[in-house]
Amino acid sequence: MKRNKKSTIGIRILGFIVFMGTLFMNGACNKDFINSLPESSKNDTLGVGDGSKRVLYLILDGVKGSVIQELAPKNLTQITLRSIYTYDGVADYNYNPYTQAAAWTNMLTGVDYTKHHVTANNFEKFNHVATPTIFTRIKDELKNVRTVSFTSNAAINANLAKDATETKTLANDADVKKALIQELATGNASLLVGQFDGAALAGGSDFSESNPAYVASIQTLDNYVGEILEALKARKTYEGENWMVVIASSLGGGLSGGESGSNIYADGSRNAFYAFYNPKFTADKYDKPQMDALPYVGTTQRYQGANSRAEQRNADLANFGADQDATIRFNIRWDQGSTIYPAFVSKRASFSGGVVGWLFFMESGGTVGINLSQVGQGNTQRVHTRNIADGIWHNITAKFWKNGTTRYLTLFIDGIPAPGGDLNITNLGNLNTSSPLRLGSIGDGNVNCLISDFAIYNLALPNDVIIAKSKMTPLTEENDVYYNNLTGYWKCNEGEGDVLNDLTGKSTPFHIQNKINWVNFSDFSPNITPTISQSIFKVVPNGVDIPVMIYNWMNISVPKNWGLMGKFYNPSFNLPRD
């Protein structure tokens, strides 16, 4: 994943760098398609004479970045050699269903639906004054500048391009292409926007490379892009101008929207191709992160030694009686290589047979079991075969449940049920005890572990939910449909002090006994999938970034009170070699 680079230099200074580079470009001999300027190039980045900054902005509806990467169409691929670009662009990083109207509005205003209020496939709630488009801003900020919008959709011109100097609503993509080429040949626009919807129409319900009509539409668009760029290069004034070409998907294809914490990169409707091209840019590719390899990051306590524990002062907590359904789940990282049956979570005074209650313990081989007993009885237990003594985070879940008059206990490690199956615990009767619920040791010096996200539910979660959600961390109302059934949820991430607080407000805190070391961790584990923060979807270009890039290119400062939500990607320049 390439790191984002926020601008720390004004665009005028960047322009000066490009300008100085131009003075020494005579030695260049790169033969890439429109990827290097002629040796006689006189691009004037400083805005002297006729060297004003200009933008050609091509909007491609229905074009998925992943498909462009797979098909590698000639012209779009060639463009990337001198572009800031991505095949993993995010048209919108929110979880709402995403519409075509919202997509156009994002990429022409620089804000998302939370500000421009366009959510349906119309512009009923759009406020042109509150969230101006690039046409309005450029009209207000630059004098005697011509802006043009050519589209095949009248709604764009009627709602988003009201302040363009010239608008044309054309019959189809071919006519849009012709109008753009004609404008480049004879016009003097500083901002030239063209919108193409052929791929969106061809995609239908299948926006993939296996759809011949969709593939053909992208090839047609690629040919159009090639013709338009040739027309740009053929301008009589081209060598005295400095163009940035923006090629951007408005909307990908497929079903849209997802639950909070889900992976927006997997939302095909938001998957976009973006390229910001100039002949002097060097290729800067932005890739999405590996979502299955995000670290589990946090702070928690280390339980190590015989007297290291946190315990409840409410003795009734986690007393499940003779017939109460319940589920316990938590994450654990066991850091000790050898083990001799230490208990690490318990509602029981000791491991001895005949001592009422239950506890989780470590087997000598690094596997985990849950052991239960009753007065006058020996120990009953279920041991899992999965080894967790590996220094990697794991999830442990156990549920108490009844089927008729028979009571069972089922143990899961990382969503995998114990091979021994459901354990019949009916004969144990009432498991209530005055011994407190404890995290950590009950006197065994072999404990050495971290415990986080400890939760108790007042019902037996369905097996399919336990299996599907074993990696889910943390628990939230958005990602856990049984969140309201929690009787307690302790993140265990305070980082200081002597209590672990319950987040639900239904239970009392754990109190730390003796000294516990707080530990910061950032670990990769195949067993834990942290809830995804929306910030992870901003490490690649987004639709709202495009206006910011355009304003910077055209030397328009962007004050904070504009409230733009995008950011500037600082280009790297292809400066001459000695």
RODO-2510 file (C-alpha; in nm, 4 decimals, decimal comma):
residues 578
     n   res          X          Y          Z
     1     m     0,0000     0,0000     0,0000
     2     k     0,1435     0,3333    -0,0998
     3     r     0,1165     0,5977     0,1660
     4     n    -0,0861     0,9086     0,0969
     5     k     0,1118     1,2257     0,0728
     6     k    -0,0507     1,5498     0,1797
     7     s     0,0831     1,8625     0,0213
     8     t     0,3322     2,0555     0,2277
     9     i     0,4234     2,2853    -0,0601
    10     g     0,1997     2,5384    -0,2284
    11     i     0,0904     2,4474    -0,5784
    12     r     0,2611     2,7595    -0,7110
    13     i     0,5933     2,6245    -0,5836
    14     l     0,5102     2,2924    -0,7423
    15     g     0,4325     2,4794    -1,0583
    16     f     0,7705     2,6489    -1,0416
    17     i     0,9399     2,3100    -1,0143
    18     v     0,7548     2,1908    -1,3230
    19     f     0,8382     2,5142    -1,5025
    20     m     1,2083     2,4855    -1,4230
    21     g     1,1978     2,1247    -1,5323
    22     t     1,0485     2,2373    -1,8620
    23     l     1,3464     2,4633    -1,9289
    24     f     1,5681     2,1563    -1,9376
    25     m     1,3408     1,9086    -2,1125
    26     n     1,5173     1,9245    -2,4452
    27     g     1,7107     1,6075    -2,3694
    28     a     1,3970     1,3994    -2,3139
    29     c     1,3322     1,1195    -2,5608
    30     n     1,0504     0,9206    -2,3967
    31     k     0,8174     0,7825    -2,6638
    32     d     0,5187     0,7025    -2,4394
    33     f     0,1787     0,7997    -2,5824
    34     i     0,1322     1,1656    -2,4894
    35     n     0,3467     1,0888    -2,1890
    36     s     0,6293     1,3208    -2,2786
    37     l     0,6176     1,6636    -2,4281
    38     p     0,7880     1,7556    -2,7546
    39     e     1,1463     1,8734    -2,7199
    40     s     1,0287     2,2251    -2,8074
    41     s     0,7748     2,2253    -2,5221
    42     k     0,7155     2,5672    -2,3658
    43     n     0,4621     2,4780    -2,0961
    44     d     0,4313     2,7778    -1,8699
    45     t     0,3372     2,6501    -1,5260
    46     l     0,3679     2,9908    -1,3659
    47     g     0,0713     3,1259    -1,5587
    48     v     0,2833     3,3654    -1,7644
    49     g     0,1460     3,4590    -2,1060
    50     d    -0,0810     3,1853    -2,2374
    51     g     0,0578     2,9237    -2,0002
    52     s    -0,2494     2,9110    -1,7777
    53     k    -0,3351     2,5908    -1,5970
    54     r    -0,6103     2,3898    -1,7660
    55     v    -0,8044     2,0756    -1,6793
    56     l    -0,9636     1,8120    -1,9002
    57     y    -1,1966     1,6062    -1,6803
    58     l    -1,3475     1,2859    -1,8221
    59     i    -1,6162     1,1181    -1,6088
    60     l    -1,6764     0,7502    -1,6830
    61     d    -2,0000     0,6060    -1,5434
    62     g    -2,0084     0,2374    -1,4552
    63     v    -1,6355     0,1755    -1,5008
    64     k    -1,4884    -0,0436    -1,2266
    65     g    -1,1233     0,0038    -1,1473
    66     s    -1,0701    -0,3691    -1,1040
    67     v    -1,1967    -0,4334    -1,4574
    68     i    -0,9684    -0,1653    -1,6045
    69     q    -0,6773    -0,3319    -1,4281
    70     e    -0,7770    -0,6738    -1,5609
    71     l    -0,8451    -0,5651    -1,9197
    72     a    -0,5544    -0,3176    -1,9393
    73     p    -0,7043    -0,1150    -2,2275
    74     k    -0,4303     0,0525    -2,4288
    75     n    -0,4877     0,4237    -2,3737
    76     l    -0,6007     0,4167    -2,0113
    77     t    -0,3047     0,1959    -1,9273
    78     q    -0,0632     0,4237    -2,1120
    79     i    -0,1954     0,7250    -1,9234
    80     t    -0,0913     0,5694    -1,5923
    81     l     0,2764     0,5975    -1,6881
    82     r     0,2577     0,9695    -1,6102
    83     s    -0,0210     0,9772    -1,3538
    84     i    -0,1189     0,9659    -0,9937
    85     y    -0,3552     0,6712    -1,0302
    86     t    -0,5386     0,3827    -0,8686
    87     y    -0,7479     0,0852    -0,9704
    88     d    -0,8722     0,0636    -0,6113
    89     g    -1,0255     0,4109    -0,5895
    90     v    -1,3234     0,4624    -0,3601
    91     a    -1,6054     0,6606    -0,5147
    92     d    -1,7521     0,7099    -0,1673
    93     y    -1,6323     0,5723     0,1672
    94     n    -1,9742     0,5679     0,3382
    95     y    -2,1984     0,2652     0,3887
    96     n    -2,5186     0,4053     0,2407
    97     p    -2,6576     0,2740    -0,0896
    98     y    -2,4732     0,4754    -0,3527
    99     t    -2,6523     0,6315    -0,6486
   100     q    -2,5377     0,7770    -0,9778
   101     a    -2,6601     1,1247    -0,8837
   102     a    -2,4704     1,1114    -0,5539
   103     a    -2,1566     0,9989    -0,7377
   104     w    -2,1631     1,2925    -0,9803
   105     t    -2,2283     1,5322    -0,6932
   106     n    -1,9391     1,3990    -0,4849
   107     m    -1,6891     1,4385    -0,7659
   108     l    -1,8069     1,7840    -0,8723
   109     t    -1,8486     1,9413    -0,5254
   110     g    -1,5776     1,7767    -0,3151
   111     v    -1,8203     1,6775    -0,0378
   112     d    -2,0285     1,3666     0,0230
   113     y    -2,3992     1,3152     0,0855
   114     t    -2,3732     1,4216     0,4501
   115     k    -2,3215     1,7758     0,3177
   116     h    -2,4744     1,7856    -0,0304
   117     h    -2,7748     1,5663     0,0693
   118     v    -2,8050     1,3898    -0,2659
   119     t    -2,8919     1,0276    -0,1878
   120     a    -3,1595     0,9276    -0,4368
   121     n    -3,1089     0,9244    -0,8116
   122     n    -3,2230     1,2839    -0,8340
   123     f    -3,1085     1,6228    -0,7105
   124     e    -3,4172     1,7156    -0,5105
   125     k    -3,2226     1,7957    -0,1918
   126     f    -2,9177     1,9506    -0,3585
   127     n    -2,8382     2,3057    -0,2495
   128     h    -2,6280     2,4713    -0,5170
   129     v    -2,5420     2,7620    -0,2878
   130     a    -2,4479     2,5619     0,0225
   131     t    -2,2282     2,3146    -0,1657
   132     p    -2,1039     2,4823    -0,4846
   133     t    -1,9599     2,2784    -0,7682
   134     i    -1,6247     2,3294    -0,9379
   135     f    -1,8015     2,5345    -1,2063
   136     t    -1,9304     2,7800    -0,9468
   137     r    -1,6053     2,8014    -0,7520
   138     i    -1,3949     2,8606    -1,0628
   139     k    -1,6388     3,1241    -1,1869
   140     d    -1,6143     3,3036    -0,8520
   141     e    -1,2385     3,2727    -0,8076
   142     l    -1,0996     3,3248    -1,1586
   143     k    -1,1954     3,6017    -1,3983
   144     n    -1,2378     3,5585    -1,7715
   145     v    -1,2093     3,1816    -1,7485
   146     r    -1,4226     2,9585    -1,9680
   147     t    -1,5678     2,6336    -1,8316
   148     v    -1,7537     2,3734    -2,0364
   149     s    -1,9739     2,0727    -1,9557
   150     f    -2,0639     1,8190    -2,2259
   151     t    -2,2802     1,5286    -2,1096
   152     s    -2,5420     1,2836    -2,2265
   153     n    -2,7461     1,3437    -1,9113
   154     a    -2,9469     1,6641    -1,8880
   155     a    -2,9662     1,6438    -1,5080
   156     i    -2,5932     1,7064    -1,4731
   157     n    -2,6078     2,0313    -1,6651
   158     a    -2,9336     2,1391    -1,5033
   159     n    -2,8156     2,0823    -1,1467
   160     l    -2,4383     2,0620    -1,1272
   161     a    -2,3165     2,2720    -1,4201
   162     k    -2,5435     2,5745    -1,3840
   163     d    -2,2445     2,8061    -1,3654
   164     a    -2,0488     2,6555    -1,6531
   165     t    -1,9812     2,9001    -1,9337
   166     e    -2,1220     2,6524    -2,1835
   167     t    -2,3217     2,3319    -2,1464
   168     k    -2,4370     2,0797    -2,4035
   169     t    -2,6607     1,7803    -2,3482
   170     l    -2,5879     1,5328    -2,6247
   171     a    -2,7492     1,2135    -2,7474
   172     n    -2,4797     0,9619    -2,6557
   173     d    -2,1138     0,9051    -2,5776
   174     a    -2,0068     0,9336    -2,9402
   175     d    -2,1563     1,2815    -2,9604
   176     v    -1,9917     1,3806    -2,6313
   177     k    -1,6569     1,2697    -2,7719
   178     k    -1,7116     1,4700    -3,0919
   179     a    -1,8055     1,7812    -2,8941
   180     l    -1,4947     1,7505    -2,6768
   181     i    -1,2697     1,7102    -2,9799
   182     q    -1,4304     2,0110    -3,1471
   183     e    -1,3866     2,2195    -2,8317
   184     l    -1,0220     2,1208    -2,8064
   185     a    -0,9679     2,2141    -3,1692
   186     t    -1,1328     2,5560    -3,1616
   187     g    -1,2161     2,6529    -2,8029
   188     n    -1,0309     2,8065    -2,5141
   189     a    -1,1749     2,6329    -2,2080
   190     s    -0,9767     2,6223    -1,8854
   191     l    -1,2022     2,3477    -1,7499
   192     l    -1,3488     2,0996    -1,9953
   193     v    -1,5740     1,8280    -1,8496
   194     g    -1,7097     1,5337    -2,0453
   195     q    -1,9367     1,2604    -1,9085
   196     f    -1,9776     0,9134    -2,0621
   197     d    -2,2429     0,6590    -1,9620
   198     g    -2,1890     0,3798    -2,2148
   199     a    -2,0305     0,1375    -1,9679
   200     a    -2,3059     0,1919    -1,7110
   201     l    -2,5688     0,1105    -1,9734
   202     a    -2,3819    -0,1959    -2,1008
   203     g    -2,3098    -0,3369    -1,7553
   204     g    -2,6712    -0,4079    -1,6689
   205     s    -2,6520    -0,6582    -1,3851
   206     d    -2,3012    -0,7824    -1,4675
   207     f    -2,0170    -0,5314    -1,4358
   208     s    -1,7410    -0,7834    -1,4903
   209     e    -1,4928    -0,8823    -1,7581
   210     s    -1,7096    -1,1884    -1,8301
   211     n    -1,9819    -0,9650    -1,9783
   212     p    -1,8931    -0,9148    -2,3495
   213     a    -2,1130    -0,6052    -2,3845
   214     y    -1,9498    -0,4430    -2,0830
   215     v    -1,5999    -0,5249    -2,2057
   216     a    -1,6820    -0,3836    -2,5503
   217     s    -1,8143    -0,0618    -2,3948
   218     i    -1,4899    -0,0122    -2,2019
   219     q    -1,2872    -0,0716    -2,5159
   220     t    -1,4990     0,1900    -2,6928
   221     l    -1,4386     0,4354    -2,4089
   222     d    -1,0680     0,3641    -2,4238
   223     n    -1,0681     0,4460    -2,7955
   224     y    -1,2563     0,7686    -2,7219
   225     v    -0,9975     0,8614    -2,4585
   226     g    -0,7213     0,8042    -2,7127
   227     e    -0,8924     1,0252    -2,9716
   228     i    -0,9590     1,3003    -2,7183
   229     l    -0,5990     1,3034    -2,5984
   230     e    -0,4723     1,3163    -2,9548
   231     a    -0,6997     1,6163    -3,0095
   232     l    -0,5579     1,7763    -2,6956
   233     k    -0,2034     1,7219    -2,8157
   234     a    -0,2942     1,8646    -3,1581
   235     r    -0,4061     2,2012    -3,0173
   236     k    -0,2153     2,4848    -3,1807
   237     t    -0,1558     2,6363    -2,8383
   238     y    -0,0761     2,3077    -2,6617
   239     e     0,2957     2,3713    -2,6174
   240     g     0,2197     2,6946    -2,4327
   241     e    -0,0395     2,5375    -2,2025
   242     n    -0,0193     2,3149    -1,8983
   243     w    -0,2970     2,0570    -1,8811
   244     m    -0,3903     1,8129    -1,6107
   245     v    -0,6126     1,5365    -1,7411
   246     v    -0,8443     1,3747    -1,4876
   247     i    -1,0033     1,0435    -1,5822
   248     a    -1,2411     0,9195    -1,3160
   249     s    -1,5083     0,6585    -1,2634
   250     s    -1,8182     0,8103    -1,1116
   251     l    -1,9736     0,4810    -1,0081
   252     g    -1,8488     0,1265    -1,0403
   253     g    -2,1085    -0,1423    -1,0786
   254     g    -2,3162    -0,3855    -0,8785
   255     l    -2,5053    -0,3796    -0,5499
   256     s    -2,4294    -0,0898    -0,3191
   257     g    -2,4122    -0,0381     0,0539
   258     g    -2,3089    -0,2430     0,3561
   259     e    -2,3219    -0,2671     0,7321
   260     s    -2,1010    -0,0460     0,9431
   261     g    -1,7552    -0,1937     0,9748
   262     s    -1,7777    -0,3885     0,6505
   263     n    -1,5215    -0,3674     0,3730
   264     i    -1,6024    -0,0834     0,1327
   265     y    -1,3283    -0,2082    -0,0984
   266     a    -1,5545    -0,5076    -0,1632
   267     d    -1,8433    -0,2813    -0,2713
   268     g    -1,8274    -0,2994    -0,6510
   269     s    -2,0456     0,0078    -0,6921
   270     r    -1,7741     0,2162    -0,5247
   271     n    -1,4716     0,0627    -0,6984
   272     a    -1,3265     0,3377    -0,9173
   273     f    -1,0417     0,4031    -1,1583
   274     y    -0,8772     0,7425    -1,1084
   275     a    -0,5891     0,8948    -1,3006
   276     f    -0,4486     1,2472    -1,2641
   277     y    -0,2224     1,2880    -1,5661
   278     n     0,0359     1,5423    -1,6736
   279     p     0,3322     1,4755    -1,9056
   280     k     0,5786     1,5652    -1,6295
   281     f     0,4269     1,3502    -1,3554
   282     t     0,5973     1,0264    -1,2651
   283     a     0,3787     0,7238    -1,2049
   284     d     0,2390     0,7183    -0,8512
   285     k     0,0144     0,4184    -0,7918
   286     y    -0,2069     0,3879    -0,4849
   287     d    -0,3156     0,0378    -0,3861
   288     k    -0,5722    -0,0652    -0,1288
   289     p    -0,4347    -0,2287     0,1864
   290     q    -0,4561    -0,6028     0,2412
   291     m    -0,7801    -0,6125     0,4366
   292     d    -0,7212    -0,9655     0,5647
   293     a    -0,3930    -0,8560     0,7206
   294     l    -0,4925    -0,5539     0,9278
   295     p    -0,3350    -0,5612     1,2734
   296     y    -0,5369    -0,6026     1,5890
   297     v    -0,4323    -0,2899     1,7771
   298     g    -0,5019    -0,1928     2,1338
   299     t    -0,4074    -0,1848     2,4994
   300     t    -0,4861    -0,4483     2,7586
   301     q    -0,3514    -0,6052     3,0761
   302     r    -0,1007    -0,8873     3,1045
   303     y    -0,1821    -1,1599     3,3570
   304     q     0,1446    -1,3209     3,4621
   305     g     0,2163    -1,5244     3,7728
   306     a     0,0189    -1,6712     4,0600
   307     n    -0,1505    -1,3562     4,1924
   308     s    -0,2141    -1,1628     3,8724
   309     r    -0,5858    -1,1202     3,8166
   310     a    -0,8875    -0,8905     3,7893
   311     e    -1,2008    -0,9948     3,9754
   312     q    -1,5612    -0,8989     4,0271
   313     r    -1,7024    -0,7808     4,3595
   314     n    -2,0504    -0,8803     4,2470
   315     a    -2,0579    -1,2525     4,3271
   316     d    -2,3810    -1,3028     4,1334
   317     l    -2,2295    -1,2059     3,7986
   318     a    -2,1875    -1,5113     3,5705
   319     n    -2,3911    -1,7373     3,7994
   320     f    -2,5922    -1,9293     3,5404
   321     g    -2,7800    -2,1533     3,7840
   322     a    -2,9187    -2,4904     3,6776
   323     d    -3,0955    -2,3920     3,3578
   324     q    -2,9991    -2,0415     3,2421
   325     d    -2,8781    -1,9985     2,8836
   326     a    -2,5673    -1,7842     2,8444
   327     t    -2,2680    -1,7195     2,6178
   328     i    -1,9176    -1,6099     2,7161
   329     r    -1,6665    -1,4836     2,4591
   330     f    -1,3273    -1,3167     2,4779
   331     n    -0,9982    -1,2764     2,2936
   332     i    -0,6768    -1,4170     2,4354
   333     r    -0,3074    -1,4137     2,3493
   334     w    -0,1143    -1,6818     2,5344
   335     d     0,2537    -1,5939     2,5527
   336     q     0,3965    -1,8797     2,7597
   337     g     0,5419    -2,1788     2,5758
   338     s     0,4917    -2,4487     2,8420
   339     t     0,1780    -2,4958     3,0523
   340     i     0,0685    -2,7092     3,3476
   341     y    -0,3092    -2,6709     3,3585
   342     p    -0,3405    -2,3078     3,4712
   343     a    -0,6889    -2,1557     3,4912
   344     f    -0,7146    -1,8140     3,3249
   345     v    -1,0891    -1,7294     3,3388
   346     s    -1,2883    -1,8711     3,6285
   347     k    -1,6115    -1,8618     3,8289
   348     r    -1,4849    -2,1113     4,0822
   349     a    -1,2606    -2,1080     4,3900
   350     s    -1,0189    -2,3759     4,2682
   351     f    -0,9555    -2,6496     4,0133
   352     s    -1,0221    -2,9275     4,2659
   353     g    -1,3021    -3,1751     4,2052
   354     g    -1,6131    -3,1086     4,4108
   355     v    -1,5583    -2,7303     4,4057
   356     v    -1,8679    -2,5860     4,2395
   357     g    -1,8408    -2,3653     3,9328
   358     w    -1,6577    -2,3537     3,6016
   359     l    -1,3270    -2,2343     3,4604
   360     f    -1,1247    -2,2142     3,1398
   361     f    -0,7802    -2,3717     3,1591
   362     m    -0,4765    -2,4496     2,9485
   363     e    -0,3847    -2,8106     2,8781
   364     s    -0,0184    -2,9124     2,8865
   365     g    -0,0023    -2,9267     2,5067
   366     g    -0,1309    -2,5730     2,4559
   367     t    -0,4946    -2,6616     2,3970
   368     v    -0,7834    -2,5095     2,5920
   369     g    -1,0574    -2,6730     2,7929
   370     i    -1,3498    -2,5732     3,0120
   371     n    -1,3832    -2,7610     3,3393
   372     l    -1,6902    -2,7774     3,5647
   373     s    -1,7700    -2,9410     3,8960
   374     q    -2,0338    -2,9729     4,1665
   375     v    -2,0225    -3,0562     4,5348
   376     g    -1,9762    -3,4286     4,5777
   377     q    -1,8764    -3,4827     4,2141
   378     g    -1,5526    -3,4998     4,0221
   379     n    -1,4493    -3,2725     3,7358
   380     t    -1,6348    -3,2668     3,4032
   381     q    -1,4651    -3,1037     3,1086
   382     r    -1,4491    -3,0503     2,7359
   383     v    -1,1056    -2,9929     2,5818
   384     h    -1,0558    -2,8469     2,2361
   385     t    -0,7854    -2,9807     2,0048
   386     r    -0,6800    -2,6389     1,8715
   387     n    -0,3452    -2,5182     2,0082
   388     i    -0,3491    -2,1522     2,1162
   389     a    -0,0156    -2,1303     2,3034
   390     d     0,1480    -1,9641     2,0049
   391     g     0,1656    -1,5942     2,0936
   392     i    -0,1159    -1,5161     1,8470
   393     w    -0,4585    -1,3761     1,9319
   394     h    -0,7455    -1,6268     1,9416
   395     n    -1,1161    -1,6091     2,0198
   396     i    -1,2724    -1,8375     2,2813
   397     t    -1,6497    -1,8745     2,3060
   398     a    -1,8546    -2,1068     2,5254
   399     k    -2,2299    -2,1313     2,5565
   400     f    -2,4602    -2,2886     2,8145
   401     w    -2,7889    -2,4034     2,6634
   402     k    -3,0825    -2,6390     2,7093
   403     n    -3,2705    -2,8713     2,4779
   404     g    -3,5801    -2,9798     2,6645
   405     t    -3,4660    -3,0929     3,0084
   406     t    -3,1077    -3,1606     2,8991
   407     r    -2,8436    -2,8940     2,9556
   408     y    -2,5320    -2,8670     2,7420
   409     l    -2,2102    -2,6722     2,7149
   410     t    -2,0446    -2,6102     2,3767
   411     l    -1,6886    -2,4793     2,3380
   412     f    -1,5568    -2,2938     2,0311
   413     i    -1,2022    -2,1817     1,9535
   414     d    -1,1742    -1,9350     1,6639
   415     g    -1,5261    -2,0272     1,5572
   416     i    -1,4456    -2,3994     1,5434
   417     p    -1,6572    -2,6240     1,7708
   418     a    -1,4684    -2,8656     1,9947
   419     p    -1,4424    -3,1991     1,8121
   420     g    -1,5898    -3,3751     2,1163
   421     g    -1,9193    -3,2008     2,0470
   422     d    -2,1746    -3,0736     2,2968
   423     l    -2,0998    -3,1626     2,6598
   424     n    -2,3986    -3,2828     2,8645
   425     i    -2,3814    -3,1013     3,2001
   426     t    -2,7344    -3,1752     3,3229
   427     n    -2,6089    -3,3815     3,6184
   428     l    -2,4090    -3,0858     3,7512
   429     g    -2,7271    -2,9032     3,8461
   430     n    -2,6978    -2,5527     3,9866
   431     l    -2,3504    -2,4110     3,9193
   432     n    -2,3964    -2,0919     4,1218
   433     t    -2,1111    -2,0014     4,3547
   434     s    -2,0068    -1,7133     4,5757
   435     s    -1,6605    -1,7275     4,4238
   436     p    -1,6146    -1,4175     4,2056
   437     l    -1,5674    -1,4127     3,8305
   438     r    -1,1957    -1,3698     3,7665
   439     l    -0,9733    -1,2916     3,4692
   440     g    -0,6204    -1,4240     3,5166
   441     s    -0,4767    -1,6575     3,7759
   442     i    -0,6453    -1,8295     4,0689
   443     g    -0,3093    -1,9293     4,2154
   444     d    -0,1242    -2,0983     3,9311
   445     g     0,2091    -1,9405     3,8496
   446     n     0,2083    -2,0575     3,4889
   447     v    -0,0379    -1,7955     3,3638
   448     n     0,1067    -1,5555     3,1051
   449     c    -0,1576    -1,4083     2,8775
   450     l    -0,3434    -1,1028     2,7524
   451     i    -0,7252    -1,0985     2,7621
   452     s    -0,9449    -0,8449     2,5841
   453     d    -1,3055    -0,7883     2,4782
   454     f    -1,4627    -1,0055     2,7472
   455     a    -1,8385    -1,0373     2,6959
   456     i    -2,1328    -1,2205     2,8544
   457     y    -2,4705    -1,2649     2,6814
   458     n    -2,7976    -1,3601     2,8487
   459     l    -2,8730    -1,6184     2,5794
   460     a    -2,7064    -1,8998     2,3908
   461     l    -2,5916    -1,7501     2,0623
   462     p    -2,6762    -1,9625     1,7571
   463     n    -2,3857    -2,1762     1,6393
   464     d    -2,3838    -2,0154     1,2944
   465     v    -2,3487    -1,6701     1,4529
   466     i    -2,0624    -1,7823     1,6767
   467     i    -1,8852    -1,9354     1,3784
   468     a    -1,9439    -1,6406     1,1435
   469     k    -1,8637    -1,3703     1,3993
   470     s    -1,5744    -1,5267     1,5902
   471     k    -1,3235    -1,2829     1,4368
   472     m    -1,5378    -0,9738     1,4963
   473     t    -1,3737    -0,7181     1,7239
   474     p    -1,4860    -0,4982     1,8906
   475     l    -1,8553    -0,5632     1,9509
   476     t    -2,0839    -0,2750     1,8547
   477     e    -2,4536    -0,2186     1,8068
   478     e    -2,3876    -0,1970     1,4332
   479     n    -2,1982    -0,5235     1,3873
   480     d    -2,3590    -0,7397     1,6575
   481     v    -2,7318    -0,8087     1,6227
   482     y    -2,7289    -0,9523     1,9769
   483     y    -2,5619    -0,6492     2,1320
   484     n    -2,8695    -0,5713     2,3440
   485     n    -2,8460    -0,9218     2,4925
   486     l    -2,5095    -0,8426     2,6475
   487     t    -2,5200    -0,8400     3,0264
   488     g    -2,1651    -0,7124     3,0319
   489     y    -1,8891    -0,6142     2,7901
   490     w    -1,5447    -0,5251     2,9174
   491     k    -1,3031    -0,4002     2,6511
   492     c    -1,0204    -0,4228     2,9083
   493     n    -0,8382    -0,1378     2,7338
   494     e    -0,8251     0,1341     3,0015
   495     g    -0,4452     0,1453     2,9947
   496     e    -0,4215     0,2772     3,3512
   497     g    -0,5921     0,2589     3,6872
   498     d    -0,7206    -0,0458     3,8727
   499     v    -1,0625    -0,1167     3,7183
   500     l    -1,1940    -0,2646     3,3927
   501     n    -1,5248    -0,0994     3,3099
   502     d    -1,8356    -0,2508     3,1541
   503     l    -1,9458    -0,0684     2,8386
   504     t    -2,3126    -0,1734     2,8544
   505     g    -2,3868    -0,0060     3,1870
   506     k    -2,5532    -0,3284     3,3070
   507     s    -2,2689    -0,4782     3,5118
   508     t    -2,0025    -0,3813     3,7614
   509     p    -1,6321    -0,3357     3,6854
   510     f    -1,3535    -0,5848     3,7368
   511     h    -1,1068    -0,4764     4,0040
   512     i    -0,7389    -0,5421     3,9434
   513     q    -0,5653    -0,7360     4,2197
   514     n    -0,1937    -0,6834     4,2812
   515     k     0,0154    -0,5397     4,0014
   516     i    -0,0787    -0,5830     3,6362
   517     n     0,1301    -0,4572     3,3491
   518     w    -0,0587    -0,2693     3,0804
   519     v     0,0549    -0,3726     2,7353
   520     n     0,0206    -0,1987     2,3997
   521     f    -0,0151    -0,4435     2,1131
   522     s    -0,0360    -0,4321     1,7352
   523     d    -0,0551    -0,7909     1,6169
   524     f    -0,1521    -0,9670     1,2985
   525     s    -0,3749    -1,2650     1,3647
   526     p    -0,5729    -1,4765     1,1191
   527     n    -0,8252    -1,5290     1,3980
   528     i    -0,9166    -1,1654     1,4668
   529     t    -1,0640    -0,9175     1,2200
   530     p    -1,0820    -0,5725     1,3778
   531     t    -1,3813    -0,3624     1,2840
   532     i    -1,2690    -0,1506     0,9943
   533     s    -1,2360     0,2223     1,0449
   534     q    -1,3510     0,4400     0,7565
   535     s    -1,0073     0,6002     0,7544
   536     i    -0,8718     0,2849     0,5888
   537     f    -1,0768     0,3706     0,2783
   538     k    -0,9083     0,7101     0,2462
   539     v    -0,5602     0,5737     0,1836
   540     v    -0,6450     0,5661    -0,1884
   541     p    -0,7980     0,8501    -0,3936
   542     n    -1,1698     0,9109    -0,3365
   543     g    -1,4293     1,0898    -0,5469
   544     v    -1,4282     1,3933    -0,3166
   545     d    -1,0542     1,4380    -0,3742
   546     i    -1,0995     1,5364    -0,7391
   547     p    -1,2169     1,8981    -0,6870
   548     v    -0,9294     1,9560    -0,4424
   549     m    -0,6836     1,8354    -0,7051
   550     i    -0,8429     2,0612    -0,9675
   551     y    -0,8437     2,3715    -0,7460
   552     n    -0,4797     2,3209    -0,6548
   553     w    -0,3840     2,2677    -1,0165
   554     m    -0,5572     2,5902    -1,1159
   555     n    -0,3875     2,7853    -0,8348
   556     i    -0,7113     2,8318    -0,6419
   557     s    -0,6515     2,8269    -0,2673
   558     v    -0,8995     2,6169    -0,0705
   559     p    -0,9992     2,7850     0,2576
   560     k    -1,1257     2,5725     0,5460
   561     n    -1,4656     2,7395     0,5381
   562     w    -1,5381     2,5719     0,2050
   563     g    -1,5703     2,2530     0,4069
   564     l    -1,4250     2,0287     0,1377
   565     m    -1,3807     1,6657     0,2393
   566     g    -1,1089     1,5642    -0,0053
   567     k    -0,7334     1,5937     0,0082
   568     f    -0,4484     1,6828    -0,2209
   569     y    -0,2137     1,4169    -0,3579
   570     n     0,1275     1,5684    -0,4140
   571     p     0,2597     1,4676    -0,7566
   572     s     0,6131     1,3507    -0,8188
   573     f     0,7773     1,5139    -1,1186
   574     n     0,9820     1,3669    -1,3984
   575     l     1,2665     1,6170    -1,3857
   576     p     1,5503     1,6013    -1,6388
   577     r     1,8640     1,3990    -1,5783
   578     d     2,2109     1,5405    -1,6224
***
